[in-house]
Each structure stands twice: as C-alpha cells, then as structure tokens.
C-alpha cells in the first residue's frame, strides 16, 4: 500500500483552515474599512447612480422593499445607509475568509500581494455578474471613473487582506529555526 503524502503549505506546514478563517474575518473587517477609505476621494458612482447603490439594488432584487434597503442611522448629523454597510462588510468578510483559506492551499492566489485576485473579483462582479443581474449598467454604459475606481479599489482592498493575512499568519505560525 502506497504511503499518502501529507499535505503542506508553501511554508512546509500543515494547512490550518480554521485559523485562516479567523484571520479572514479580521482581514475582511479591516479591508472593508480600507475600501471605504478608498471611496472617499474616488467615489465609485455618480450621485444619481448612488441614490440606490449596488448593495441596496441587490437587496431589492431579493425582495426587500426600498423603505428597508434605504434605512439609515445618523452620526454627527450624517444619515448613513446601514443596510448598504452591512452588505459591504459581509462581502468583505466573505472574500477575506475565502482568500485566506484558498491561500493556505494554493499560494499562487497571493500573486501581486493579492491584487491579481482583486482584479479578478472586480471583473467577475462589476463587469460580468452585476450587469447581468441588472444591478449596474453594462460596463460600456458606466462612466470610466466608476470602472477605474472599482478596479483600483478592489486591488487596494485585496492588498489589505493579504497584508493582514500574511502578518497574522506569520505571528500565529512562526517558521522553524534552521
């Protein structure tokens, strides 16, 4: 009977999917804040198109009424869309966990510090899936500034996930000294 080879990561350690999921949650929360920061100087939508933003449009597509999807809370006199924020962070956490677990088994996903994966997520969601669902217009009907903001925003977003993943993984699983 042939002996099975023990699966290891690129660092020679056994994969730790539960640890990576926990790191992914933290990386997702951090990256959601980073993405918000990116969108302040580079808004991803025109004010007209932001009247119902993509998270709100997605929830409405699933049957939630606009009076629910457009609910806000007030902070220092600013009305902020908490339903949109909930979807924003759920999206960031989901992809943070997914990325961190996949990176544990397939390190090539970390190409360009995760930015290649960010480009892939942007193309998959903002160029293909969301236009097909009718959540955003077809790419050729979107302002170029929106496409640029989303592309670079997704690259920075995934880079921040990779920075957290790499740092926390290194702290949790120190390399053996040779």
PyMOL CGO cylinders between C-alpha atoms (Angstrom):
from pymol import cmd
from pymol.cgo import CYLINDER

trace = [
    CYLINDER, 0.00, 0.00, 0.00, 1.40, 3.38, -1.02, 0.3, 1, 1, 1, 1, 1, 1,
    CYLINDER, 1.40, 3.38, -1.02, 2.02, 5.91, 1.69, 0.3, 1, 1, 1, 1, 1, 1,
    CYLINDER, 2.02, 5.91, 1.69, -0.03, 9.09, 1.28, 0.3, 1, 1, 1, 1, 1, 1,
    CYLINDER, -0.03, 9.09, 1.28, 1.92, 12.32, 1.19, 0.3, 1, 1, 1, 1, 1, 1,
    CYLINDER, 1.92, 12.32, 1.19, 0.91, 14.75, 3.94, 0.3, 1, 1, 1, 1, 1, 1,
    CYLINDER, 0.91, 14.75, 3.94, -0.46, 17.99, 2.50, 0.3, 1, 1, 1, 1, 1, 1,
    CYLINDER, -0.46, 17.99, 2.50, 1.62, 21.04, 3.38, 0.3, 1, 1, 1, 1, 1, 1,
    CYLINDER, 1.62, 21.04, 3.38, 1.56, 24.74, 2.56, 0.3, 1, 1, 1, 1, 1, 1,
    CYLINDER, 1.56, 24.74, 2.56, 4.31, 26.54, 0.70, 0.3, 1, 1, 1, 1, 1, 1,
    CYLINDER, 4.31, 26.54, 0.70, 5.96, 27.17, 4.09, 0.3, 1, 1, 1, 1, 1, 1,
    CYLINDER, 5.96, 27.17, 4.09, 6.12, 23.43, 4.76, 0.3, 1, 1, 1, 1, 1, 1,
    CYLINDER, 6.12, 23.43, 4.76, 3.45, 23.50, 7.48, 0.3, 1, 1, 1, 1, 1, 1,
    CYLINDER, 3.45, 23.50, 7.48, 0.17, 21.63, 7.61, 0.3, 1, 1, 1, 1, 1, 1,
    CYLINDER, 0.17, 21.63, 7.61, -2.72, 23.83, 6.39, 0.3, 1, 1, 1, 1, 1, 1,
    CYLINDER, -2.72, 23.83, 6.39, -4.76, 25.50, 9.13, 0.3, 1, 1, 1, 1, 1, 1,
    CYLINDER, -4.76, 25.50, 9.13, -8.14, 26.34, 7.57, 0.3, 1, 1, 1, 1, 1, 1,
    CYLINDER, -8.14, 26.34, 7.57, -9.87, 27.32, 10.84, 0.3, 1, 1, 1, 1, 1, 1,
    CYLINDER, -9.87, 27.32, 10.84, -7.05, 29.70, 11.75, 0.3, 1, 1, 1, 1, 1, 1,
    CYLINDER, -7.05, 29.70, 11.75, -7.16, 31.12, 8.24, 0.3, 1, 1, 1, 1, 1, 1,
    CYLINDER, -7.16, 31.12, 8.24, -10.95, 31.59, 8.50, 0.3, 1, 1, 1, 1, 1, 1,
    CYLINDER, -10.95, 31.59, 8.50, -10.48, 33.55, 11.75, 0.3, 1, 1, 1, 1, 1, 1,
    CYLINDER, -10.48, 33.55, 11.75, -7.73, 35.63, 10.15, 0.3, 1, 1, 1, 1, 1, 1,
    CYLINDER, -7.73, 35.63, 10.15, -10.01, 36.11, 7.13, 0.3, 1, 1, 1, 1, 1, 1,
    CYLINDER, -10.01, 36.11, 7.13, -12.73, 37.60, 9.33, 0.3, 1, 1, 1, 1, 1, 1,
    CYLINDER, -12.73, 37.60, 9.33, -10.28, 40.13, 10.79, 0.3, 1, 1, 1, 1, 1, 1,
    CYLINDER, -10.28, 40.13, 10.79, -8.79, 40.83, 7.36, 0.3, 1, 1, 1, 1, 1, 1,
    CYLINDER, -8.79, 40.83, 7.36, -12.29, 41.28, 5.93, 0.3, 1, 1, 1, 1, 1, 1,
    CYLINDER, -12.29, 41.28, 5.93, -13.29, 43.82, 8.58, 0.3, 1, 1, 1, 1, 1, 1,
    CYLINDER, -13.29, 43.82, 8.58, -10.05, 45.75, 8.11, 0.3, 1, 1, 1, 1, 1, 1,
    CYLINDER, -10.05, 45.75, 8.11, -10.36, 45.62, 4.32, 0.3, 1, 1, 1, 1, 1, 1,
    CYLINDER, -10.36, 45.62, 4.32, -13.94, 46.88, 4.45, 0.3, 1, 1, 1, 1, 1, 1,
    CYLINDER, -13.94, 46.88, 4.45, -12.69, 49.97, 6.26, 0.3, 1, 1, 1, 1, 1, 1,
    CYLINDER, -12.69, 49.97, 6.26, -9.85, 50.34, 3.73, 0.3, 1, 1, 1, 1, 1, 1,
    CYLINDER, -9.85, 50.34, 3.73, -12.34, 50.15, 0.83, 0.3, 1, 1, 1, 1, 1, 1,
    CYLINDER, -12.34, 50.15, 0.83, -14.49, 52.83, 2.48, 0.3, 1, 1, 1, 1, 1, 1,
    CYLINDER, -14.49, 52.83, 2.48, -11.38, 54.99, 2.75, 0.3, 1, 1, 1, 1, 1, 1,
    CYLINDER, -11.38, 54.99, 2.75, -10.63, 54.48, -0.94, 0.3, 1, 1, 1, 1, 1, 1,
    CYLINDER, -10.63, 54.48, -0.94, -14.16, 55.52, -1.92, 0.3, 1, 1, 1, 1, 1, 1,
    CYLINDER, -14.16, 55.52, -1.92, -13.96, 58.92, -0.20, 0.3, 1, 1, 1, 1, 1, 1,
    CYLINDER, -13.96, 58.92, -0.20, -11.51, 60.50, -2.68, 0.3, 1, 1, 1, 1, 1, 1,
    CYLINDER, -11.51, 60.50, -2.68, -12.58, 58.22, -5.57, 0.3, 1, 1, 1, 1, 1, 1,
    CYLINDER, -12.58, 58.22, -5.57, -16.37, 57.68, -5.37, 0.3, 1, 1, 1, 1, 1, 1,
    CYLINDER, -16.37, 57.68, -5.37, -17.35, 54.59, -7.37, 0.3, 1, 1, 1, 1, 1, 1,
    CYLINDER, -17.35, 54.59, -7.37, -20.65, 56.06, -8.57, 0.3, 1, 1, 1, 1, 1, 1,
    CYLINDER, -20.65, 56.06, -8.57, -22.19, 59.33, -9.67, 0.3, 1, 1, 1, 1, 1, 1,
    CYLINDER, -22.19, 59.33, -9.67, -24.58, 60.89, -7.12, 0.3, 1, 1, 1, 1, 1, 1,
    CYLINDER, -24.58, 60.89, -7.12, -27.55, 59.92, -9.32, 0.3, 1, 1, 1, 1, 1, 1,
    CYLINDER, -27.55, 59.92, -9.32, -26.45, 56.28, -9.54, 0.3, 1, 1, 1, 1, 1, 1,
    CYLINDER, -26.45, 56.28, -9.54, -25.76, 56.24, -5.81, 0.3, 1, 1, 1, 1, 1, 1,
    CYLINDER, -25.76, 56.24, -5.81, -29.38, 57.07, -4.97, 0.3, 1, 1, 1, 1, 1, 1,
    CYLINDER, -29.38, 57.07, -4.97, -29.83, 53.28, -4.96, 0.3, 1, 1, 1, 1, 1, 1,
    CYLINDER, -29.83, 53.28, -4.96, -26.35, 51.81, -4.62, 0.3, 1, 1, 1, 1, 1, 1,
    CYLINDER, -26.35, 51.81, -4.62, -25.46, 48.23, -5.67, 0.3, 1, 1, 1, 1, 1, 1,
    CYLINDER, -25.46, 48.23, -5.67, -25.92, 46.70, -2.18, 0.3, 1, 1, 1, 1, 1, 1,
    CYLINDER, -25.92, 46.70, -2.18, -29.39, 48.29, -1.98, 0.3, 1, 1, 1, 1, 1, 1,
    CYLINDER, -29.39, 48.29, -1.98, -30.23, 47.17, -5.52, 0.3, 1, 1, 1, 1, 1, 1,
    CYLINDER, -30.23, 47.17, -5.52, -29.13, 43.61, -4.67, 0.3, 1, 1, 1, 1, 1, 1,
    CYLINDER, -29.13, 43.61, -4.67, -31.34, 43.52, -1.58, 0.3, 1, 1, 1, 1, 1, 1,
    CYLINDER, -31.34, 43.52, -1.58, -34.27, 44.90, -3.59, 0.3, 1, 1, 1, 1, 1, 1,
    CYLINDER, -34.27, 44.90, -3.59, -33.66, 42.22, -6.24, 0.3, 1, 1, 1, 1, 1, 1,
    CYLINDER, -33.66, 42.22, -6.24, -34.05, 39.65, -3.44, 0.3, 1, 1, 1, 1, 1, 1,
    CYLINDER, -34.05, 39.65, -3.44, -37.40, 41.20, -2.48, 0.3, 1, 1, 1, 1, 1, 1,
    CYLINDER, -37.40, 41.20, -2.48, -36.64, 43.70, 0.28, 0.3, 1, 1, 1, 1, 1, 1,
    CYLINDER, -36.64, 43.70, 0.28, -38.62, 46.90, -0.18, 0.3, 1, 1, 1, 1, 1, 1,
    CYLINDER, -38.62, 46.90, -0.18, -36.83, 50.25, -0.70, 0.3, 1, 1, 1, 1, 1, 1,
    CYLINDER, -36.83, 50.25, -0.70, -38.07, 51.58, 2.66, 0.3, 1, 1, 1, 1, 1, 1,
    CYLINDER, -38.07, 51.58, 2.66, -35.97, 48.80, 4.26, 0.3, 1, 1, 1, 1, 1, 1,
    CYLINDER, -35.97, 48.80, 4.26, -32.94, 48.91, 1.95, 0.3, 1, 1, 1, 1, 1, 1,
    CYLINDER, -32.94, 48.91, 1.95, -32.65, 52.70, 2.27, 0.3, 1, 1, 1, 1, 1, 1,
    CYLINDER, -32.65, 52.70, 2.27, -32.82, 52.80, 6.08, 0.3, 1, 1, 1, 1, 1, 1,
    CYLINDER, -32.82, 52.80, 6.08, -30.18, 54.98, 7.67, 0.3, 1, 1, 1, 1, 1, 1,
    CYLINDER, -30.18, 54.98, 7.67, -28.70, 55.85, 11.03, 0.3, 1, 1, 1, 1, 1, 1,
    CYLINDER, -28.70, 55.85, 11.03, -27.47, 59.29, 11.97, 0.3, 1, 1, 1, 1, 1, 1,
    CYLINDER, -27.47, 59.29, 11.97, -23.90, 60.04, 13.05, 0.3, 1, 1, 1, 1, 1, 1,
    CYLINDER, -23.90, 60.04, 13.05, -22.92, 63.65, 13.71, 0.3, 1, 1, 1, 1, 1, 1,
    CYLINDER, -22.92, 63.65, 13.71, -25.78, 64.82, 11.54, 0.3, 1, 1, 1, 1, 1, 1,
    CYLINDER, -25.78, 64.82, 11.54, -24.91, 62.50, 8.63, 0.3, 1, 1, 1, 1, 1, 1,
    CYLINDER, -24.91, 62.50, 8.63, -27.52, 59.97, 7.54, 0.3, 1, 1, 1, 1, 1, 1,
    CYLINDER, -27.52, 59.97, 7.54, -25.66, 56.77, 6.70, 0.3, 1, 1, 1, 1, 1, 1,
    CYLINDER, -25.66, 56.77, 6.70, -27.13, 53.70, 4.93, 0.3, 1, 1, 1, 1, 1, 1,
    CYLINDER, -27.13, 53.70, 4.93, -26.67, 50.89, 7.45, 0.3, 1, 1, 1, 1, 1, 1,
    CYLINDER, -26.67, 50.89, 7.45, -28.13, 48.22, 5.15, 0.3, 1, 1, 1, 1, 1, 1,
    CYLINDER, -28.13, 48.22, 5.15, -25.53, 49.09, 2.50, 0.3, 1, 1, 1, 1, 1, 1,
    CYLINDER, -25.53, 49.09, 2.50, -22.79, 48.98, 5.12, 0.3, 1, 1, 1, 1, 1, 1,
    CYLINDER, -22.79, 48.98, 5.12, -23.98, 45.57, 6.31, 0.3, 1, 1, 1, 1, 1, 1,
    CYLINDER, -23.98, 45.57, 6.31, -23.70, 44.17, 2.77, 0.3, 1, 1, 1, 1, 1, 1,
    CYLINDER, -23.70, 44.17, 2.77, -20.36, 45.97, 2.25, 0.3, 1, 1, 1, 1, 1, 1,
    CYLINDER, -20.36, 45.97, 2.25, -18.83, 44.30, 5.33, 0.3, 1, 1, 1, 1, 1, 1,
    CYLINDER, -18.83, 44.30, 5.33, -20.46, 40.91, 4.67, 0.3, 1, 1, 1, 1, 1, 1,
    CYLINDER, -20.46, 40.91, 4.67, -18.91, 40.99, 1.18, 0.3, 1, 1, 1, 1, 1, 1,
    CYLINDER, -18.91, 40.99, 1.18, -15.50, 41.99, 2.59, 0.3, 1, 1, 1, 1, 1, 1,
    CYLINDER, -15.50, 41.99, 2.59, -15.59, 39.33, 5.31, 0.3, 1, 1, 1, 1, 1, 1,
    CYLINDER, -15.59, 39.33, 5.31, -16.75, 36.60, 2.90, 0.3, 1, 1, 1, 1, 1, 1,
    CYLINDER, -16.75, 36.60, 2.90, -13.93, 37.33, 0.46, 0.3, 1, 1, 1, 1, 1, 1,
    CYLINDER, -13.93, 37.33, 0.46, -11.44, 37.77, 3.30, 0.3, 1, 1, 1, 1, 1, 1,
    CYLINDER, -11.44, 37.77, 3.30, -12.22, 34.28, 4.60, 0.3, 1, 1, 1, 1, 1, 1,
    CYLINDER, -12.22, 34.28, 4.60, -12.31, 32.77, 1.10, 0.3, 1, 1, 1, 1, 1, 1,
    CYLINDER, -12.31, 32.77, 1.10, -9.00, 34.35, 0.11, 0.3, 1, 1, 1, 1, 1, 1,
    CYLINDER, -9.00, 34.35, 0.11, -7.20, 33.38, 3.33, 0.3, 1, 1, 1, 1, 1, 1,
    CYLINDER, -7.20, 33.38, 3.33, -8.34, 29.75, 3.15, 0.3, 1, 1, 1, 1, 1, 1,
    CYLINDER, -8.34, 29.75, 3.15, -7.51, 29.40, -0.54, 0.3, 1, 1, 1, 1, 1, 1,
    CYLINDER, -7.51, 29.40, -0.54, -4.07, 31.00, 0.04, 0.3, 1, 1, 1, 1, 1, 1,
    CYLINDER, -4.07, 31.00, 0.04, -3.35, 28.31, 2.61, 0.3, 1, 1, 1, 1, 1, 1,
    CYLINDER, -3.35, 28.31, 2.61, -3.72, 25.58, -0.03, 0.3, 1, 1, 1, 1, 1, 1,
    CYLINDER, -3.72, 25.58, -0.03, -2.90, 27.47, -3.24, 0.3, 1, 1, 1, 1, 1, 1,
    CYLINDER, -2.90, 27.47, -3.24, -0.37, 30.25, -2.56, 0.3, 1, 1, 1, 1, 1, 1,
    CYLINDER, -0.37, 30.25, -2.56, -0.44, 31.46, -6.18, 0.3, 1, 1, 1, 1, 1, 1,
    CYLINDER, -0.44, 31.46, -6.18, -3.65, 33.32, -5.30, 0.3, 1, 1, 1, 1, 1, 1,
    CYLINDER, -3.65, 33.32, -5.30, -1.41, 35.83, -3.49, 0.3, 1, 1, 1, 1, 1, 1,
    CYLINDER, -1.41, 35.83, -3.49, 0.07, 36.99, -6.83, 0.3, 1, 1, 1, 1, 1, 1,
    CYLINDER, 0.07, 36.99, -6.83, 0.95, 40.70, -6.66, 0.3, 1, 1, 1, 1, 1, 1,
    CYLINDER, 0.95, 40.70, -6.66, 0.20, 40.73, -2.92, 0.3, 1, 1, 1, 1, 1, 1,
    CYLINDER, 0.20, 40.73, -2.92, -3.38, 39.61, -3.65, 0.3, 1, 1, 1, 1, 1, 1,
    CYLINDER, -3.38, 39.61, -3.65, -4.05, 42.37, -6.16, 0.3, 1, 1, 1, 1, 1, 1,
    CYLINDER, -4.05, 42.37, -6.16, -4.44, 39.89, -9.06, 0.3, 1, 1, 1, 1, 1, 1,
    CYLINDER, -4.44, 39.89, -9.06, -7.29, 38.24, -7.12, 0.3, 1, 1, 1, 1, 1, 1,
    CYLINDER, -7.29, 38.24, -7.12, -8.77, 41.72, -6.54, 0.3, 1, 1, 1, 1, 1, 1,
    CYLINDER, -8.77, 41.72, -6.54, -8.73, 42.35, -10.29, 0.3, 1, 1, 1, 1, 1, 1,
    CYLINDER, -8.73, 42.35, -10.29, -10.47, 39.00, -10.81, 0.3, 1, 1, 1, 1, 1, 1,
    CYLINDER, -10.47, 39.00, -10.81, -13.17, 39.80, -8.23, 0.3, 1, 1, 1, 1, 1, 1,
    CYLINDER, -13.17, 39.80, -8.23, -13.76, 43.22, -9.80, 0.3, 1, 1, 1, 1, 1, 1,
    CYLINDER, -13.76, 43.22, -9.80, -14.10, 41.77, -13.31, 0.3, 1, 1, 1, 1, 1, 1,
    CYLINDER, -14.10, 41.77, -13.31, -16.31, 38.92, -12.12, 0.3, 1, 1, 1, 1, 1, 1,
    CYLINDER, -16.31, 38.92, -12.12, -18.67, 41.11, -10.09, 0.3, 1, 1, 1, 1, 1, 1,
    CYLINDER, -18.67, 41.11, -10.09, -18.66, 44.60, -11.58, 0.3, 1, 1, 1, 1, 1, 1,
    CYLINDER, -18.66, 44.60, -11.58, -18.07, 43.75, -15.23, 0.3, 1, 1, 1, 1, 1, 1,
    CYLINDER, -18.07, 43.75, -15.23, -19.94, 40.44, -15.60, 0.3, 1, 1, 1, 1, 1, 1,
    CYLINDER, -19.94, 40.44, -15.60, -22.28, 39.33, -12.78, 0.3, 1, 1, 1, 1, 1, 1,
    CYLINDER, -22.28, 39.33, -12.78, -23.81, 42.59, -11.55, 0.3, 1, 1, 1, 1, 1, 1,
    CYLINDER, -23.81, 42.59, -11.55, -24.54, 43.88, -15.09, 0.3, 1, 1, 1, 1, 1, 1,
    CYLINDER, -24.54, 43.88, -15.09, -26.14, 40.51, -15.96, 0.3, 1, 1, 1, 1, 1, 1,
    CYLINDER, -26.14, 40.51, -15.96, -28.29, 40.79, -12.82, 0.3, 1, 1, 1, 1, 1, 1,
    CYLINDER, -28.29, 40.79, -12.82, -29.28, 44.36, -13.74, 0.3, 1, 1, 1, 1, 1, 1,
    CYLINDER, -29.28, 44.36, -13.74, -27.71, 45.80, -10.57, 0.3, 1, 1, 1, 1, 1, 1,
    CYLINDER, -27.71, 45.80, -10.57, -25.33, 48.07, -12.52, 0.3, 1, 1, 1, 1, 1, 1,
    CYLINDER, -25.33, 48.07, -12.52, -25.32, 49.02, -16.20, 0.3, 1, 1, 1, 1, 1, 1,
    CYLINDER, -25.32, 49.02, -16.20, -23.18, 47.19, -18.72, 0.3, 1, 1, 1, 1, 1, 1,
    CYLINDER, -23.18, 47.19, -18.72, -19.53, 48.26, -18.44, 0.3, 1, 1, 1, 1, 1, 1,
    CYLINDER, -19.53, 48.26, -18.44, -19.65, 50.29, -21.67, 0.3, 1, 1, 1, 1, 1, 1,
    CYLINDER, -19.65, 50.29, -21.67, -22.55, 52.29, -20.18, 0.3, 1, 1, 1, 1, 1, 1,
    CYLINDER, -22.55, 52.29, -20.18, -20.74, 53.03, -16.90, 0.3, 1, 1, 1, 1, 1, 1,
    CYLINDER, -20.74, 53.03, -16.90, -18.66, 56.18, -16.51, 0.3, 1, 1, 1, 1, 1, 1,
    CYLINDER, -18.66, 56.18, -16.51, -14.94, 55.42, -16.93, 0.3, 1, 1, 1, 1, 1, 1,
    CYLINDER, -14.94, 55.42, -16.93, -14.32, 56.91, -13.47, 0.3, 1, 1, 1, 1, 1, 1,
    CYLINDER, -14.32, 56.91, -13.47, -16.57, 54.24, -11.95, 0.3, 1, 1, 1, 1, 1, 1,
    CYLINDER, -16.57, 54.24, -11.95, -14.66, 51.43, -13.68, 0.3, 1, 1, 1, 1, 1, 1,
    CYLINDER, -14.66, 51.43, -13.68, -11.32, 52.92, -12.62, 0.3, 1, 1, 1, 1, 1, 1,
    CYLINDER, -11.32, 52.92, -12.62, -12.43, 53.49, -9.02, 0.3, 1, 1, 1, 1, 1, 1,
    CYLINDER, -12.43, 53.49, -9.02, -13.76, 49.94, -8.71, 0.3, 1, 1, 1, 1, 1, 1,
    CYLINDER, -13.76, 49.94, -8.71, -10.71, 48.35, -10.35, 0.3, 1, 1, 1, 1, 1, 1,
    CYLINDER, -10.71, 48.35, -10.35, -8.12, 50.11, -8.20, 0.3, 1, 1, 1, 1, 1, 1,
    CYLINDER, -8.12, 50.11, -8.20, -10.40, 49.96, -5.16, 0.3, 1, 1, 1, 1, 1, 1,
    CYLINDER, -10.40, 49.96, -5.16, -10.56, 46.18, -5.47, 0.3, 1, 1, 1, 1, 1, 1,
    CYLINDER, -10.56, 46.18, -5.47, -6.80, 45.96, -5.90, 0.3, 1, 1, 1, 1, 1, 1,
    CYLINDER, -6.80, 45.96, -5.90, -6.18, 48.01, -2.72, 0.3, 1, 1, 1, 1, 1, 1,
    CYLINDER, -6.18, 48.01, -2.72, -8.93, 46.09, -0.91, 0.3, 1, 1, 1, 1, 1, 1,
    CYLINDER, -8.93, 46.09, -0.91, -7.35, 42.68, -1.63, 0.3, 1, 1, 1, 1, 1, 1,
    CYLINDER, -7.35, 42.68, -1.63, -3.88, 44.01, -0.91, 0.3, 1, 1, 1, 1, 1, 1,
    CYLINDER, -3.88, 44.01, -0.91, -5.09, 45.00, 2.57, 0.3, 1, 1, 1, 1, 1, 1,
    CYLINDER, -5.09, 45.00, 2.57, -6.48, 41.47, 3.07, 0.3, 1, 1, 1, 1, 1, 1,
    CYLINDER, -6.48, 41.47, 3.07, -3.13, 40.00, 2.04, 0.3, 1, 1, 1, 1, 1, 1,
    CYLINDER, -3.13, 40.00, 2.04, -1.20, 42.29, 4.39, 0.3, 1, 1, 1, 1, 1, 1,
    CYLINDER, -1.20, 42.29, 4.39, -3.34, 41.20, 7.35, 0.3, 1, 1, 1, 1, 1, 1,
    CYLINDER, -3.34, 41.20, 7.35, -3.28, 37.53, 6.29, 0.3, 1, 1, 1, 1, 1, 1,
    CYLINDER, -3.28, 37.53, 6.29, 0.49, 37.47, 5.87, 0.3, 1, 1, 1, 1, 1, 1,
    CYLINDER, 0.49, 37.47, 5.87, 1.20, 39.28, 9.12, 0.3, 1, 1, 1, 1, 1, 1,
    CYLINDER, 1.20, 39.28, 9.12, -1.22, 37.37, 11.35, 0.3, 1, 1, 1, 1, 1, 1,
    CYLINDER, -1.22, 37.37, 11.35, -0.33, 34.02, 9.79, 0.3, 1, 1, 1, 1, 1, 1,
    CYLINDER, -0.33, 34.02, 9.79, 3.37, 34.71, 10.39, 0.3, 1, 1, 1, 1, 1, 1,
    CYLINDER, 3.37, 34.71, 10.39, 2.67, 35.61, 14.02, 0.3, 1, 1, 1, 1, 1, 1,
    CYLINDER, 2.67, 35.61, 14.02, 0.45, 32.58, 14.62, 0.3, 1, 1, 1, 1, 1, 1,
    CYLINDER, 0.45, 32.58, 14.62, 2.67, 30.08, 12.79, 0.3, 1, 1, 1, 1, 1, 1,
    CYLINDER, 2.67, 30.08, 12.79, 6.29, 31.14, 13.25, 0.3, 1, 1, 1, 1, 1, 1,
    CYLINDER, 6.29, 31.14, 13.25, 8.82, 29.45, 11.00, 0.3, 1, 1, 1, 1, 1, 1,
    CYLINDER, 8.82, 29.45, 11.00, 11.03, 26.80, 12.48, 0.3, 1, 1, 1, 1, 1, 1,
    CYLINDER, 11.03, 26.80, 12.48, 14.61, 27.99, 13.02, 0.3, 1, 1, 1, 1, 1, 1,
    CYLINDER, 14.61, 27.99, 13.02, 17.18, 26.17, 10.93, 0.3, 1, 1, 1, 1, 1, 1,
]
cmd.load_cgo(trace, "trace")
